[in-house]
Amino acid sequence: MRLSSAPPALKALFAQLCGWGAVWLLGQLLPDGVWMLAFSQAVAATLAAMALRSTRWWLAIHFVFTPLAFAAHALEIPPAAWLAAFVVFALIFWSSYRTQVPLFLSNRQTACAVAGLLPPGPIEVLDIGCGIGSFLAAFAQQRRDARLTGIESAPVPFALSRIRKHPAITVIRGDFFAHSWAGYDLVYAFLSPVPMADVWEKARREMKPGSLLVSNSFGIPGIEPDRVIEVADRRQTRLLVFAIPATQS
Ligand SMILES: C[S@@+](CC[C@H](N)C(=O)[O-])C[C@H]1O[C@@H](n2cnc3c(N)ncnc32)[C@H](O)[C@@H]1O
């Protein structure tokens, strides 16, 4: 495997190690001082990340990581606080390091726009990666004829979505790729560019012809949406609507 095509977390680890390796090799040549050490490591790690073709925001992270770690150390915050912060973030973001899908939430206007896509009548809707259930709750308010299911892998968002306790909403903990999407009239995805090709493959394999896959913001490589809806909200959400074809090619 070429390192530049490795998972981002692995590339980040390698860039940081390169930074420390460079500082160690140049040790005698660097001016004295702990901040000079931190800054040199940061520059070297950033250059290594550039060489690994990491995305731009990773470069910014590498540039501030070690100086901020040194600054935090100077504050003498008890180690247990860092462990607690790590545990909280891990429970919220869970497998984001692997799936590359972070947690951000759909707004009410978006749920209203999606709710208008299907004619009145009993409908089954699935939110893949339902977060804290914001989309499901707003959708249920718009469509009292809908039965809604959410699947979420991260423990804290899952627990929060369960607290809502709406009679039309069921939330399952797990990986949405491991559940069947057959039987749903609409599958809603607000994820990231990374899983979209796999999402489309699963949708066209399992969903019934004529049902809809709606992606908030992220396209599917090589597939034109059947419809694009511009939502009149602050973030100018674009909903990409894909109808599942009758003949699965
Ligand atoms: C951007 S949030 C969207 C939340 C919600 N759908 C909304 O629109 O408000 C994406 C969520 O998908 C979850 N997720 C990502 N990959 C997943 C997977 N394979 N199975 C289950 N949940 C997943 C993440 O934990 C995150 O909470």
The ligand as an SDF file (V2000), in Angstrom:
LIG
                    3D

 27 29  0  0  0  0  0  0  0  0999 V2000
  -23.3010   13.9280    9.6910 C   0  0  0  0  0  0  0  0  0  0  0  0
  -24.0620   12.9620   10.9550 S   0  0  0  0  0  0  0  0  0  0  0  0
  -25.7510   13.0500   10.4400 C   0  0  0  0  0  0  0  0  0  0  0  0
  -26.7390   12.9070   11.5590 C   0  0  0  0  0  0  0  0  0  0  0  0
  -28.1990   12.8870   11.1540 C   0  0  0  0  0  0  0  0  0  0  0  0
  -28.4550   12.0140   10.0350 N   0  0  0  0  0  0  0  0  0  0  0  0
  -28.6730   14.2700   10.7960 C   0  0  0  0  0  0  0  0  0  0  0  0
  -28.8140   14.5090    9.6030 O   0  0  0  0  0  0  0  0  0  0  0  0
  -28.8830   15.0860   11.6960 O   0  0  0  0  0  0  0  0  0  0  0  0
  -23.5350   11.3180   10.4290 C   0  0  0  0  0  0  0  0  0  0  0  0
  -23.6850   10.2720   11.4950 C   0  0  0  0  0  0  0  0  0  0  0  0
  -23.4770    9.0090   10.8660 O   0  0  0  0  0  0  0  0  0  0  0  0
  -22.8840    8.1370   11.8070 C   0  0  0  0  0  0  0  0  0  0  0  0
  -22.2660    7.0520   11.0310 N   0  0  0  0  0  0  0  0  0  0  0  0
  -21.2500    7.1380   10.1510 C   0  0  0  0  0  0  0  0  0  0  0  0
  -20.9890    5.9420    9.5830 N   0  0  0  0  0  0  0  0  0  0  0  0
  -21.8810    5.0730   10.1380 C   0  0  0  0  0  0  0  0  0  0  0  0
  -22.1350    3.6860    9.9460 C   0  0  0  0  0  0  0  0  0  0  0  0
  -21.4170    2.9590    9.0550 N   0  0  0  0  0  0  0  0  0  0  0  0
  -23.1460    3.1070   10.6410 N   0  0  0  0  0  0  0  0  0  0  0  0
  -23.8750    3.8490   11.5290 C   0  0  0  0  0  0  0  0  0  0  0  0
  -23.6810    5.1640   11.7520 N   0  0  0  0  0  0  0  0  0  0  0  0
  -22.6990    5.7770   11.0580 C   0  0  0  0  0  0  0  0  0  0  0  0
  -21.9070    9.0180   12.5590 C   0  0  0  0  0  0  0  0  0  0  0  0
  -21.6120    8.4630   13.8370 O   0  0  0  0  0  0  0  0  0  0  0  0
  -22.6980   10.3490   12.6450 C   0  0  0  0  0  0  0  0  0  0  0  0
  -23.4050   10.4190   13.8650 O   0  0  0  0  0  0  0  0  0  0  0  0
  1  2  1  0
  2  3  1  0
  2 10  1  0
  3  4  1  0
  4  5  1  0
  5  6  1  0
  5  7  1  0
  7  8  2  0
  7  9  1  0
 10 11  1  0
 11 12  1  0
 11 26  1  0
 12 13  1  0
 13 14  1  0
 13 24  1  0
 14 15  1  0
 14 23  1  0
 15 16  2  0
 16 17  1  0
 17 18  1  0
 17 23  2  0
 18 19  1  0
 18 20  2  0
 20 21  1  0
 21 22  2  0
 22 23  1  0
 24 25  1  0
 24 26  1  0
 26 27  1  0
M  CHG  2   2   1   9  -1
M  END
$$$$
